[in-house]
Amino acid sequence: MERQRRPKIKKQTFGEGSRDAELPYHIELKREMFSSLDRVLEELTLKCQQLHALAEKYAFLIPLNRLDDKYKCQIA
């Protein structure tokens, strides 16, 4: 009775990806560009949300009477 051998399977490390299904260069380039754009848009959205939250937090510092056109300054 012969012993059957199992084929060795190499464990993939993170970021190595699948080697069986390599994409053509132009598709891989497009995928990388879109993923970069997604990251940039995500960062911009986050920064805008943080800026908006900061503006709401310190909104009390803006004198509302200066924003009103009918307001007349009286120094007396």
C-alpha positions as CSV (number, residue, x, y, z in Angstrom):
1,M,0.0,0.0,0.0
2,E,1.6,3.2,-1.2
3,R,1.2,6.4,0.7
4,Q,-0.4,9.3,-1.4
5,R,1.2,12.6,-1.3
6,R,-0.7,15.8,-1.0
7,P,0.4,18.7,-3.2
8,K,2.1,21.5,-1.2
9,I,0.2,24.8,-1.1
10,K,2.2,27.9,-0.4
11,K,0.6,30.2,2.0
12,Q,0.2,33.7,0.6
13,T,1.3,36.7,2.6
14,F,-0.7,39.8,2.8
15,G,-0.6,41.9,-0.4
16,E,0.7,39.1,-2.6
17,G,-2.6,38.6,-4.2
18,S,-3.7,35.7,-6.4
19,R,-1.1,34.8,-9.0
20,D,-3.6,32.7,-11.0
21,A,-5.8,35.5,-12.2
22,E,-3.4,38.3,-13.2
23,L,-5.1,41.1,-15.0
24,P,-3.9,42.8,-18.2
25,Y,-1.7,45.9,-17.6
26,H,-4.3,48.5,-18.7
27,I,-7.0,47.0,-16.5
28,E,-4.7,46.8,-13.5
29,L,-3.6,50.4,-14.1
30,K,-7.3,51.6,-14.3
31,R,-8.0,49.7,-11.1
32,E,-5.1,51.3,-9.3
33,M,-6.1,54.8,-10.5
34,F,-9.7,54.4,-9.4
35,S,-8.6,53.1,-6.0
36,S,-6.3,56.1,-5.6
37,L,-9.1,58.5,-6.6
38,D,-11.4,56.8,-4.0
39,R,-8.8,57.3,-1.3
40,V,-8.4,61.0,-2.2
41,L,-12.2,61.6,-2.3
42,E,-12.5,59.8,1.1
43,E,-9.8,62.0,2.6
44,L,-11.4,65.2,1.2
45,T,-14.8,64.2,2.5
46,L,-13.4,63.5,5.9
47,K,-11.5,66.9,6.0
48,C,-14.7,68.7,4.9
49,Q,-16.7,67.0,7.6
50,Q,-14.1,67.9,10.2
51,L,-14.0,71.5,9.0
52,H,-17.8,71.7,9.2
53,A,-17.8,70.3,12.7
54,L,-15.2,72.9,13.7
55,A,-17.2,75.7,12.2
56,E,-20.3,74.6,14.0
57,K,-18.4,74.3,17.3
58,Y,-17.1,77.9,17.1
59,A,-20.1,79.5,15.4
60,F,-20.8,81.6,18.5
61,L,-17.7,83.7,17.7
62,I,-19.2,85.2,14.6
63,P,-21.2,88.3,15.5
64,L,-24.6,87.9,13.8
65,N,-25.3,91.7,13.8
66,R,-22.5,92.2,11.3
67,L,-24.2,89.8,8.9
68,D,-27.5,91.7,9.0
69,D,-27.8,94.5,6.3
70,K,-30.3,96.5,8.4
71,Y,-28.0,96.7,11.4
72,K,-26.6,100.2,12.0
73,C,-23.6,100.5,14.3
74,Q,-24.2,102.9,17.1
75,I,-21.2,104.0,19.1
76,A,-22.5,105.9,22.0
